[in-house]
Amino acid sequence: MRQLAKKAGINSGGLARIENGRTSHSPRPDTLNKLARALDVPLTDLLIRVGCELTPPDLPTYLCARYGPLPNDVLTDACRYIEGLIADCGIDPHGPASTEDEYTKARH
């Protein structure tokens, strides 16, 4: 735990309190970002593990957040293309059910 705290640049006592659920408040976003980077995992993985229910953004918002501002025509074409792939492969755009593997489902 000390190594993780050092790698993340946070106090090891604070990390222990977070891990044991003995904090008087939720960890700050910058603390969670530091932990995610130190663990080499996406921040969303940490949030999901602690029970946060995350709503994924719509496709245009995701694409712009991931790739920066995109011209409207490029964004429209990209969304059409991706939505076509989803339809052609029979993929549920809301993700797999807890009992299915989306990759395997799409290949059948």
Disulfide bonds with the S-S distance in Angstrom:
none
